[in-house]
Amino acid sequence: MTRIKQYLTIAALAMVGTMMTGCANDDDTIEVPQTENPNKTVTVTMTTTLSREGDDGATTRALDAAGHKTFAADDQIAVIYKNTSNQTVKAVSSALQDNGDITNSGKKAAFTVTLTDPAPDGAVRYIYPAAMAKESVATSADVNSDDATVDFTNLEAQDGTLATLATNYDLAVYDGTLTSDAALPSGITLSNQLAILELTVKNASGTPVNSSVTKLSVFDGTNVYKISRTTGNEPIYVALRPITSDKTIHFCATNGTTNYRKSVTGKTLERNNIYPVNLSTTETTGTALEFLTANYTAQDGDILSGILLGKYYITTAQTTTDAAAITVTLDGVDINHNYTVTSTGKPGIYCQGNTNLVLAAGSVNHVTACTTKYAAGIAIKSSRTLTISGSGSLTATGKGRDNGYGGAGIGGSHNDNAGNVVITGGTITATGGYGAAGIGCGGNNNTHLLTCGNISISGGTITATGGIGGAGIGSGMIWPDNGDGDNKCGNITITGGTITATGGSSGAGIGGGYSAGSEKKGHVICGTITITSGVTRVTATKGSGSFNSIGEGKAGSGGTQNCGTITIGGTVYWEGSSYQNGGDTYLTTSPLTYPQQ
């Protein structure tokens, strides 16, 4: 096997980008250079100056305020290439020395790299610094593919300093081909691949707070960048992949007590540019979900805010059945595991004990189940009570797939018993997964009794939509694998608020879900349903194929339905075994509105 030692000379003098000074009136903006760098089209992107650290005078590659950088001793470059067996191979150069490898005031460097059996005219890629190359590159990988050859996960943890960014993260790439003699091309031009933010965080009053910020997160909807830093007044520097204007960029900084947030839309961050960013933020206190590094159990008095950016789930502290409830405030949470899909079917929030969830005034909260199947958006443990109050908004979404494998928006997960749900305020949208209620029971595909507790609504604006086979509010679907099974909801009492409840296919708006039959007998049971004259308005719509807007859902051949007494405005329309007072036409009306308009 032939081993060829090659010497790679890289010229490096270029502007990374034009630094622009932020104006006092331009807070909340990402300032994009308005004039193109005149050198940009004729220079390379490995720009540098030398900087010195410590008393020993050791040099390190770093960016300066003008966006220049130089090569320094110990720098390495990775070379990805095809060998004669058509395999993709990675080689890493020797570290640069001060004995002539670096010339032209640090703007030019000669790396020494050894290739094994390189293929003539084969593809080749240079990745600088070598730390940004993947540790292991698949032999079948495309040489010129970013995802196959570059380890962007290195960008997920930075320290916010310019020197560390330049040394470890400031990715530059060259794509080319080997010569007909299988030699490396010489005199290549590297191209910077990242955008750099120069960040100044300001509080709600417009005062810079960089001096106290210890952590920062940047999230573009796909990529997460987290910075842990030593406090100081200097700007916070972040290297990140380019961002197009259709993305929303979410920033969160914290000093451990106060959280500073800003979301920016409509901005394009191009590679090879440094962007000054001035953020005038909103402020919250409590636990910032952006900085969680493990599953989190909320305690009494906790305030949760922010975007969950890890593969974690949230629980509330356990209590005994008769213990006083703990209070947890949601102040603008976004728990959406589409961002970070896990393999576990966990609720977005699992209330292990009696819990008061308070929706902070003005807050917008989204809670979605972990993964695409099984779990509730917000689940409450069996024999415990979840109370939702406050004036903010909440969107809770359960997940599920075919044949009843879904979780409720609020209530129970698939095949999992749930406790009581009490709603006294807020603007709430709850959507069940396949076979699950919007508010109430999850789906059941087993031969056991699945139950959810009582549901009580006394205020708020509530929109509840069942998944296929689930009620809007009430029971879910029963689709037993073999033998018999049950899906049983407790009593449903609505004494106030504006409620819109829509059943999924074969489910009632309020009441029962679908009960499968044939050889596999399913039983759907719902307790009493009481709607008092104190409500603002209740609108119930039955799903396609269902019999009632309020009451029993559809029973398949051999399946059964059983609903307790239905009382609306003091009038009994179903006594638990037969219709009363015209209930046979009233309860089947879709949509059914009370009080009637």
BAPAVEX-506773 format. One record per residue (C-alpha): residue number from 1; residue in three letters; y, z, x. Coordinates in pm, whole numbers, plus 32768, in hexadecimal, padded with zeros to 4 digits. Layout:
REM residues N
 loke dopa   c2   c3   c1
  NUM  ALA    Y    Z    X
...
//
This chain:
REM residues 597
 loke dopa   c2   c3   c1
    1  MET 8000 8000 8000
    2  THR 8149 7F98 8090
    3  ARG 8259 809E 80B5
    4  ILE 83B8 8019 80E0
    5  LYS 84DA 80F3 8148
    6  GLN 861F 8067 80CA
    7  TYR 8786 80C2 8104
    8  LEU 8867 80B6 7FD8
    9  THR 89DA 809F 800D
   10  ILE 8AB2 80F8 7EE3
   11  ALA 8C25 80BF 7ED8
   12  ALA 8CCD 81C1 7E01
   13  LEU 8E3A 81AF 7DAF
   14  ALA 8EAF 819F 7C4C
   15  MET 8F65 8257 7B3C
   16  VAL 8E85 830A 7A43
   17  GLY 8FA1 82FF 794F
   18  THR 9112 8330 7924
   19  MET 9179 849A 78F5
   20  MET 9278 84BF 77E2
   21  THR 934A 85F0 7799
   22  GLY 932D 867C 763A
   23  CYS 9473 869C 757B
   24  ALA 94C6 87DC 74C3
   25  ASN 94C9 8721 7378
   26  ASP 9375 867D 73B1
   27  ASP 9296 87A7 7372
   28  ASP 9147 8764 72CD
   29  THR 912E 860E 7371
   30  ILE 9054 8571 7477
   31  GLU 914D 84AD 7542
   32  VAL 90D0 8353 759B
   33  PRO 9178 82A0 76BF
   34  GLN 925F 819C 762C
   35  THR 9264 80B8 775C
   36  GLU 9131 8040 7811
   37  ASN 9109 80B1 7976
   38  PRO 917D 7F81 7A45
   39  ASN 9072 7FC8 7B4C
   40  LYS 8F5A 7FEF 7A55
   41  THR 8EE0 7E88 7A5C
   42  VAL 8EDF 7E6B 7BD5
   43  THR 8E66 7FBD 7C47
   44  VAL 8D2B 8089 7C2D
   45  THR 8D0F 81BF 7B5E
   46  MET 8CA4 82B2 7C6E
   47  THR 8E00 8338 7CB0
   48  THR 8E3A 8472 7D78
   49  THR 8F01 8551 7E56
   50  LEU 8E7B 8662 7F36
   51  SER 8EA4 87C8 7ECA
   52  ARG 8E4C 8904 7F86
   53  GLU 8DAD 8A42 7F06
   54  GLY 8DA2 8B96 7FAE
   55  ASP 8E11 8BF3 810A
   56  ASP 8D08 8B29 81C2
   57  GLY 8DB0 89E0 816F
   58  ALA 8C77 8948 80D9
   59  THR 8CC4 8806 8022
   60  THR 8C4A 87B2 7EC8
   61  ARG 8C74 867B 7DF7
   62  ALA 8D70 86BD 7CE3
   63  LEU 8E60 8619 7BF8
   64  ASP 8FD0 865E 7C29
   65  ALA 90E3 865E 7B25
   66  ALA 9111 84E7 7B4F
   67  GLY 8FA4 84A1 7B0B
   68  HIS 8F34 8451 7C70
   69  LYS 8E00 84C7 7D26
   70  THR 8D4D 8494 7E71
   71  PHE 8BEF 84A0 7EF8
   72  ALA 8B8F 85DB 7FAF
   73  ALA 8A78 865F 808A
   74  ASP 892F 86A3 7FD1
   75  ASP 8973 85A2 7EBF
   76  GLN 8840 84D9 7E56
   77  ILE 8803 83A4 7D86
   78  ALA 86CD 8342 7CBB
   79  VAL 8641 81E2 7CBF
   80  ILE 8568 816C 7B9B
   81  TYR 84AD 8026 7BDD
   82  LYS 837A 7F54 7B90
   83  ASN 825E 7F44 7C8C
   84  THR 8167 7E2A 7CC4
   85  SER 807D 7EC0 7BBE
   86  ASN 8197 7EA0 7ABD
   87  GLN 81BA 8017 7AAB
   88  THR 8305 80CA 7A90
   89  VAL 8338 81AE 7BBB
   90  LYS 8441 82AC 7C19
   91  ALA 84B8 82F0 7D7C
   92  VAL 85C1 83E8 7DED
   93  SER 8696 83B2 7F20
   94  SER 86BC 849E 8043
   95  ALA 87E6 8585 8027
   96  LEU 8929 84FE 80B9
   97  GLN 8986 8585 820E
   98  ASP 8AD5 85B0 82B8
   99  ASN 8A61 84DB 83DF
  100  GLY 8AE8 8390 8365
  101  ASP 8A43 836A 8210
  102  ILE 8B96 83A9 816E
  103  THR 8CBC 82D1 81D4
  104  ASN 8E0F 8259 815D
  105  SER 8E8B 83B8 8110
  106  GLY 8D61 83FE 8035
  107  LYS 8D83 82C4 7F65
  108  LYS 8C54 8215 7FFA
  109  ALA 8AF4 8291 803D
  110  ALA 89AE 820B 80CF
  111  PHE 8879 82A2 802B
  112  THR 871E 8288 80C5
  113  VAL 8604 8251 7FCE
  114  THR 8495 81F4 7FF6
  115  LEU 83F3 8105 7EFD
  116  THR 827C 80D1 7EDD
  117  ASP 81FF 7F71 7E8F
  118  PRO 833C 7EF9 7DE3
  119  ALA 8312 7DB8 7D1A
  120  PRO 83DC 7C87 7D8C
  121  ASP 84F0 7C39 7C93
  122  GLY 848C 7D72 7BD1
  123  ALA 857D 7E40 7B03
  124  VAL 862B 7F63 7BB0
  125  ARG 8714 8077 7B3D
  126  TYR 87E2 816E 7C07
  127  ILE 882F 82BF 7B67
  128  TYR 8935 839E 7C07
  129  PRO 8926 84C3 7C2F
  130  ALA 87AC 84CE 7C4E
  131  ALA 87A3 860B 7B7B
  132  MET 87F6 8536 7A4A
  133  ALA 86B6 8468 7A6F
  134  LYS 8587 84D8 79AC
  135  GLU 849C 85AA 7A7A
  136  SER 837A 84D5 7A0C
  137  VAL 83A1 8367 79A5
  138  ALA 8285 82C1 78E5
  139  THR 81DE 81A9 79A6
  140  SER 820B 80C8 7875
  141  ALA 837B 811F 7846
  142  ASP 8490 801E 783A
  143  VAL 8542 8040 7989
  144  ASN 8696 8007 78E9
  145  SER 8668 80ED 77BD
  146  ASP 874C 821D 77A6
  147  ASP 865B 82E4 76D1
  148  ALA 8534 8295 77B3
  149  THR 85D8 82DD 7902
  150  VAL 8704 83C3 78D0
  151  ASP 86DD 8534 7881
  152  PHE 87FE 8570 7793
  153  THR 8778 86CB 7744
  154  ASN 8822 8736 7887
  155  LEU 896A 8714 77CD
  156  GLU 8908 8816 76CA
  157  ALA 8966 893E 77A9
  158  GLN 8AA6 8929 7879
  159  ASP 8B98 8A27 790B
  160  GLY 8CE0 897D 78B0
  161  THR 8D5D 894A 7A14
  162  LEU 8DC2 87FD 7AA6
  163  ALA 8D0E 8836 7BEE
  164  THR 8BB9 887E 7B4F
  165  LEU 8BE5 875D 7A5D
  166  ALA 8C2A 8669 7B79
  167  THR 8B0D 86E5 7C51
  168  ASN 89FB 8700 7B4B
  169  TYR 8A4F 863E 7A11
  170  ASP 8B42 851E 7A48
  171  LEU 8A42 840C 7A14
  172  ALA 8A71 82B6 7AB6
  173  VAL 8978 8198 7A9E
  174  TYR 893D 803F 7B31
  175  ASP 8842 7F49 7A9B
  176  GLY 87CE 7E1F 7B68
  177  THR 86A1 7D76 7C05
  178  LEU 85F6 7D88 7D52
  179  THR 8615 7C58 7E33
  180  SER 8507 7B51 7E5B
  181  ASP 849B 7C19 7F8D
  182  ALA 8481 7D55 7EBB
  183  ALA 85B3 7DEA 7F63
  184  LEU 86BF 7EB6 7EBA
  185  PRO 8806 7E07 7E6F
  186  SER 891F 7E84 7F4B
  187  GLY 8A88 7ED8 7F08
  188  ILE 8A4A 7F26 7D9B
  189  THR 8B47 7FAF 7CA7
  190  LEU 8AEC 80E2 7BE0
  191  SER 8B6C 8107 7A7C
  192  ASN 8BC4 8256 79DE
  193  GLN 8B05 8293 789A
  194  LEU 8BAC 83CA 780E
  195  ALA 8CF0 8434 7770
  196  ILE 8D97 8573 77EA
  197  LEU 8E5D 8664 7715
  198  GLU 8F72 873C 77A6
  199  LEU 8F83 8843 7697
  200  THR 9091 893A 7638
  201  VAL 9033 8A1F 7517
  202  LYS 914A 8AB3 7444
  203  ASN 9136 8BBB 7337
  204  ALA 91B2 8B8E 71D3
  205  SER 9312 8BE4 724A
  206  GLY 930D 8AD4 7354
  207  THR 92EE 8BBF 747F
  208  PRO 91F9 8B51 7592
  209  VAL 90C9 8C37 75A8
  210  ASN 9007 8B9D 76C9
  211  SER 903B 8CDE 778D
  212  SER 8F50 8D98 76A1
  213  VAL 8E55 8C8A 7642
  214  THR 8CF9 8CCF 76CB
  215  LYS 8C30 8BCC 760B
  216  LEU 8C70 8A75 7579
  217  SER 8B9B 8980 74B6
  218  VAL 8BDA 8811 7470
  219  PHE 8B02 875E 736D
  220  ASP 8B20 85F1 7307
  221  GLY 8A14 85F3 71F8
  222  THR 8904 8596 72F1
  223  ASN 894E 8629 7446
  224  VAL 899A 8794 7492
  225  TYR 8A5F 880D 75C1
  226  LYS 8A7B 8982 7606
  227  ILE 8B5D 8A1A 770B
  228  SER 8B43 8B7C 7794
  229  ARG 8C68 8BCC 7874
  230  THR 8D28 8CD0 7934
  231  THR 8E70 8D0C 7881
  232  GLY 8FAC 8C74 7910
  233  ASN 90E6 8BB7 78B0
  234  GLU 9071 8A69 793C
  235  PRO 8FFC 8953 7852
  236  ILE 8E91 8948 77E5
  237  TYR 8DE7 8809 785A
  238  VAL 8CC2 8771 779F
  239  ALA 8BF9 863A 77F9
  240  LEU 8B62 858C 76CB
  241  ARG 8AD0 8445 7659
  242  PRO 8BC6 834E 75C0
  243  ILE 8C1C 8389 7453
  244  THR 8C7B 8282 7354
  245  SER 8D8C 82AE 7251
  246  ASP 8C95 82D0 7130
  247  LYS 8C1D 841D 71B9
  248  THR 8CA9 8575 7171
  249  ILE 8CD0 8650 72A3
  250  HIS 8CA5 87C3 7262
  251  PHE 8D38 88BC 7357
  252  CYS 8CFB 8A32 735D
  253  ALA 8D7B 8B25 7462
  254  THR 8D50 8C9D 7466
  255  ASN 8DBB 8DCD 752A
  256  GLY 8C9F 8E99 7496
  257  THR 8D76 8F23 737C
  258  THR 8E45 8E04 72F4
  259  ASN 8DBC 8CA5 72B9
  260  TYR 8EA4 8B78 72D4
  261  ARG 8E3A 8A39 7222
  262  LYS 8EB6 88D9 71F1
  263  SER 8E11 8799 7172
  264  VAL 8EAB 864F 71DF
  265  THR 8E64 84FE 713D
  266  GLY 8EBE 8395 7185
  267  LYS 8ECF 83B7 7300
  268  THR 8E25 82D5 73FE
  269  LEU 8DC9 8370 754C
  270  GLU 8D72 825D 7641
  271  ARG 8CBB 8281 7789
  272  ASN 8D83 8283 78CA
  273  ASN 8EA8 8343 7834
  274  ILE 8F2E 84A4 783C
  275  TYR 8FBE 8513 76EF
  276  PRO 90AD 8638 76CD
  277  VAL 9050 86F2 758E
  278  ASN 9138 87E8 74E3
  279  LEU 908E 88AA 73CD
  280  SER 9152 897E 72D8
  281  THR 9034 8A31 7230
  282  THR 8FD4 8B02 7107
  283  GLU 8F56 8C5F 714E
  284  THR 8E2B 8D27 70D3
  285  THR 8D7F 8E62 7143
  286  GLY 8C11 8EC3 714C
  287  THR 8AE1 8E02 71BF
  288  ALA 8B1D 8C96 7220
  289  LEU 89DD 8BD5 71DC
  290  GLU 8A38 8AD6 72EA
  291  PHE 89E1 8BCE 73FB
  292  LEU 8894 8C52 737D
  293  THR 8779 8C36 7478
  294  ALA 8660 8CC2 739D
  295  ASN 8606 8D0A 7232
  296  TYR 8707 8DF6 719E
  297  THR 86E3 8F1B 70AD
  298  ALA 8828 8F69 6FF9
  299  GLN 8877 90D9 6FC3
  300  ASP 894C 918C 6EC3
  301  GLY 8AB9 9128 6EF1
  302  ASP 8A72 8FEC 6FB7
  303  ILE 8B58 8EC0 6F90
  304  LEU 8AB5 8D71 6FDE
  305  SER 8B78 8C33 7024
  306  GLY 8B50 8AE4 70D1
  307  ILE 8A48 89DC 710C
  308  LEU 88E6 8A3C 716A
  309  LEU 88A6 8967 729F
  310  GLY 8753 89E7 730F
  311  LYS 85ED 89E0 7292
  312  TYR 8617 8B34 71F4
  313  TYR 8617 8BC8 7098
  314  ILE 86D7 8CE1 6FF6
  315  THR 8648 8E11 6F46
  316  THR 86E8 8F45 6EAF
  317  ALA 8671 90A1 6F02
  318  GLN 8546 912C 6E48
  319  THR 856D 9236 6D40
  320  THR 847A 92E8 6C5D
  321  THR 8462 9285 6AF1
  322  ASP 854E 9393 6A72
  323  ALA 8636 93A4 6BA1
  324  ALA 87A9 935C 6B8B
  325  ALA 87FD 91F3 6BD5
  326  ILE 8897 918C 6D1D
  327  THR 89CD 90AF 6D11
  328  VAL 89E6 8F6F 6DDF
  329  THR 8B16 8E8C 6DC7
  330  LEU 8B02 8D12 6DEC
  331  ASP 8C4F 8C95 6E6F
  332  GLY 8C19 8B21 6EA3
  333  VAL 8AB0 8AF9 6F17
  334  ASP 8A00 89AE 6F4B
  335  ILE 888C 89ED 6F69
  336  ASN 87F8 8891 6F63
  337  HIS 86B4 8864 701B
  338  ASN 86D7 86ED 700D
  339  TYR 87A2 872D 7148
  340  THR 8688 87E8 71F3
  341  VAL 8541 87A7 713F
  342  THR 8438 88AF 7178
  343  SER 82C5 88A3 7131
  344  THR 82CD 89DD 705D
  345  GLY 830B 89DB 6EE8
  346  LYS 8410 8AEF 6EEA
  347  PRO 852A 8B26 6DF2
  348  GLY 8689 8AEA 6E6E
  349  ILE 86C6 8C5B 6E21
  350  TYR 85A8 8D45 6DCB
  351  CYS 8614 8E88 6D22
  352  GLN 850A 8F85 6D85
  353  GLY 85A9 90A0 6CC0
  354  ASN 86A1 90E5 6BAA
  355  THR 87CA 9014 6C15
  356  ASN 892C 8FD6 6B9D
  357  LEU 899D 8E81 6C1D
  358  VAL 8B17 8E6F 6BFF
  359  LEU 8BBC 8D18 6C07
  360  ALA 8D06 8D55 6CBA
  361  ALA 8E40 8CDD 6C0C
  362  GLY 8E89 8B74 6C61
  363  SER 8D45 8B49 6D23
  364  VAL 8C5E 8A1C 6D07
  365  ASN 8AF3 8A6F 6D51
  366  HIS 89C1 898C 6D74
  367  VAL 8860 8A15 6D98
  368  THR 8738 8929 6DB0
  369  ALA 85C9 897D 6DE8
  370  CYS 852D 8954 6F40
  371  THR 8468 880C 6F52
  372  THR 842A 870C 6E43
  373  LYS 8320 87CD 6D83
  374  TYR 82B6 8917 6CEF
  375  ALA 83E5 89F9 6D03
  376  ALA 8504 8A76 6C2B
  377  GLY 866E 8A51 6C8E
  378  ILE 86A1 8BC7 6C55
  379  ALA 8568 8C94 6C0B
  380  ILE 8548 8DF8 6B8B
  381  LYS 8414 8ECA 6BD5
  382  SER 8335 8F2B 6AB2
  383  SER 83A0 906B 69FD
  384  ARG 84F7 9063 6AA6
  385  THR 8644 8FF5 6A11
  386  LEU 873C 8EF5 6A95
  387  THR 889D 8F0F 6A08
  388  ILE 8996 8DF9 6A4D
  389  SER 8B06 8E46 6A14
  390  GLY 8C5F 8DE8 6A8C
  391  SER 8D47 8CC1 6A53
  392  GLY 8CD9 8BCF 6B63
  393  SER 8BE7 8AAD 6B38
  394  LEU 8A77 8A8F 6B8F
  395  THR 8992 8963 6B99
  396  ALA 8826 89CF 6BBB
  397  THR 8717 88C8 6BE1
  398  GLY 859F 88F5 6BE2
  399  LYS 84B2 87FD 6C83
  400  GLY 8365 8774 6C13
  401  ARG 8276 8651 6C00
  402  ASP 816F 85C9 6B0B
  403  ASN 80A9 8696 6A0F
  404  GLY 8176 87D1 6A01
  405  TYR 81A0 8823 6B6F
  406  GLY 830F 887E 6B47
  407  GLY 83F8 89A6 6B5A
  408  ALA 850C 8A05 6A66
  409  GLY 867A 89E2 6ABD
  410  ILE 8695 8B5A 6A7D
  411  GLY 855F 8C2A 6A36
  412  GLY 8400 8BE4 6AB5
  413  SER 835C 8B0A 6BBB
  414  HIS 8220 8A3E 6B85
  415  ASN 80F4 8B18 6B25
  416  ASP 81C9 8C4D 6B64
  417  ASN 8225 8D5A 6A69
  418  ALA 8397 8DA6 6A45
  419  GLY 846C 8EC5 69C8
  420  ASN 8594 8ED9 68DC
  421  VAL 86CD 8E00 68EF
  422  VAL 881C 8E81 686D
  423  ILE 8957 8DAA 6876
  424  THR 8AA9 8E3F 681E
  425  GLY 8B9D 8D44 68B3
  426  GLY 8BE2 8C20 6998
  427  THR 8BBA 8AA9 697B
  428  ILE 8A48 8A70 69B3
  429  THR 8979 8934 69C8
  430  ALA 8802 8971 69E4
  431  THR 8705 8857 6A05
  432  GLY 858B 8883 6A10
  433  GLY 8491 87BE 6ADE
  434  TYR 8367 8708 6A48
  435  GLY 82CA 87E5 693E
  436  ALA 83CD 88FA 695E
  437  ALA 84E5 897C 6882
  438  GLY 8650 8966 68E2
  439  ILE 8661 8AE0 68AD
  440  GLY 8515 8B93 687F
  441  CYS 83B0 8B4C 68EB
  442  GLY 8333 8A66 69FA
  443  GLY 8215 8973 69C7
  444  ASN 80AB 89E7 69B2
  445  ASN 7F83 890B 6A10
  446  ASN 7E90 8A2B 6A31
  447  THR 7DA8 8AE9 6947
  448  HIS 7E69 8C30 6951
  449  LEU 7F7D 8CC0 687B
  450  LEU 80D2 8C67 6909
  451  THR 81F0 8D33 687F
  452  CYS 8367 8D50 6899
  453  GLY 842F 8E6E 680B
  454  ASN 8541 8E81 6708
  455  ILE 8672 8D9E 671B
  456  SER 87C1 8E25 66A6
  457  ILE 890C 8D67 66A6
  458  SER 8A4E 8E12 6638
  459  GLY 8B5B 8D3E 66DD
  460  GLY 8BB1 8C1D 67BF
  461  THR 8B89 8AA6 67A6
  462  ILE 8A1A 8A54 67D2
  463  THR 8971 8901 67F4
  464  ALA 87F5 891B 680F
  465  THR 8711 87ED 682E
  466  GLY 8598 87FA 683C
  467  GLY 84C3 871F 691B
  468  ILE 83BC 8640 687E
  469  GLY 82F4 8722 6799
  470  GLY 83E1 884A 67B7
  471  ALA 84D2 88E3 66BF
  472  GLY 8644 88EC 670A
  473  ILE 8634 8A67 66DD
  474  GLY 84E0 8B0A 66B1
  475  SER 837D 8AAD 6713
  476  GLY 82FE 89AA 6804
  477  MET 81D5 88C0 67F0
  478  ILE 8069 8928 67F9
  479  TRP 7F7F 8825 688C
  480  PRO 7E46 88E4 68F6
  481  ASP 7D5F 8849 69F8
  482  ASN 7C33 88C9 6933
  483  GLY 7BF3 89C0 681A
  484  ASP 7D15 8A65 6765
  485  GLY 7E6F 8ACA 67DF
  486  ASP 7FB1 8B59 6755
  487  ASN 8127 8B36 678F
  488  LYS 81D6 8C57 66E3
  489  CYS 8349 8CA0 66CA
  490  GLY 83D8 8DE7 6648
  491  ASN 84E9 8E0F 6544
  492  ILE 861F 8D30 6551
  493  THR 8764 8DCF 64D8
  494  ILE 88B4 8D1B 64D9
  495  THR 89DE 8DE8 6466
  496  GLY 8B02 8D39 6510
  497  GLY 8B73 8C15 65E5
  498  THR 8B5E 8A9C 65CC
  499  ILE 89F8 8A29 65FD
  500  THR 896A 88CA 661C
  501  ALA 87EE 88C5 6636
  502  THR 8726 8784 6657
  503  GLY 85AD 8773 6667
  504  GLY 84ED 868F 674B
  505  SER 83F6 859A 66B7
  506  SER 831D 865A 65B8
  507  GLY 83EC 8799 65E1
  508  ALA 84D7 8847 64ED
  509  GLY 8644 8878 6540
  510  ILE 8612 89EF 6511
  511  GLY 84B0 8A74 64EE
  512  GLY 8366 89DB 655C
  513  GLY 82FD 88DC 665E
  514  TYR 81D8 87EB 6649
  515  SER 8074 886C 6619
  516  ALA 7F6A 877C 6698
  517  GLY 7E24 8769 65D8
  518  SER 7CE0 86A1 65C9
  519  GLU 7BCD 873D 66A0
  520  LYS 7CD7 880F 674F
  521  LYS 7D7C 88ED 664E
  522  GLY 7EDE 895E 668D
  523  HIS 7F96 8A69 65C8
  524  VAL 8112 8A82 65C7
  525  ILE 81A4 8BC2 653D
  526  CYS 830E 8C1E 6503
  527  GLY 8392 8D6B 6485
  528  THR 849B 8D9A 637A
  529  ILE 85D1 8CBD 6389
  530  THR 8714 8D5B 630E
  531  ILE 8868 8CB0 630C
  532  THR 8981 8D83 627B
  533  SER 8ACD 8D26 61E1
  534  GLY 8B7D 8DA2 631B
  535  VAL 8B36 8C63 63DC
  536  THR 8C42 8B60 641B
  537  ARG 8B4C 8A42 63F0
  538  VAL 89DB 89FE 6429
  539  THR 8960 8898 6441
  540  ALA 87E8 8865 645E
  541  THR 8749 870F 648F
  542  LYS 85D1 86D4 6486
  543  GLY 8527 85FF 658A
  544  SER 847D 84B9 6526
  545  GLY 8339 8500 646E
  546  SER 8394 866A 6425
  547  PHE 8394 86F1 62C2
  548  ASN 84B7 87E3 62CA
  549  SER 8608 8807 6369
  550  ILE 85DD 897F 6346
  551  GLY 847C 8A0B 632E
  552  GLU 832B 897B 638A
  553  GLY 8302 8856 6476
  554  LYS 81F6 874B 6462
  555  ALA 8085 87A5 6461
  556  GLY 7F8F 86AF 64EE
  557  SER 7E3B 8679 644E
  558  GLY 7D95 87CE 6468
  559  GLY 7ED0 8876 64EC
  560  THR 7F82 8980 6422
  561  GLN 80E6 89FC 63EA
  562  ASN 8155 8B51 6374
  563  CYS 82BE 8BB9 6344
  564  GLY 8344 8D04 62C3
  565  THR 8443 8D31 61AE
  566  ILE 8577 8C4F 61C9
  567  THR 86BC 8CE0 6145
  568  ILE 8804 8C1F 6159
  569  GLY 8947 8CB5 60D9
  570  GLY 8885 8DC0 601B
  571  THR 87A4 8CC4 5F66
  572  VAL 862F 8CBB 5FAD
  573  TYR 85B8 8B52 5FD1
  574  TRP 845D 8B98 605A
  575  GLU 83A6 8CDC 6014
  576  GLY 82A7 8CAC 6129
  577  SER 81AC 8BED 6054
  578  SER 8270 8B19 5F5D
  579  TYR 83C7 8A7E 5F24
  580  GLN 84C6 8B34 5E4D
  581  ASN 8614 8AD0 5DB1
  582  GLY 85F4 895E 5E01
  583  GLY 8590 899D 5F68
  584  ASP 849D 8879 5F60
  585  THR 85C3 8788 5F5E
  586  TYR 86C9 8861 6009
  587  LEU 8603 88BF 6142
  588  THR 858B 875A 6174
  589  THR 86ED 86CD 616C
  590  SER 874E 863F 62BE
  591  PRO 8842 869B 633B
  592  LEU 8856 87DE 627B
  593  THR 89AF 887C 628E
  594  TYR 8A0C 89DD 6225
  595  PRO 8B07 8A25 6197
  596  GLN 8B09 88CF 60FA
  597  GLN 8C3B 8800 6149
//
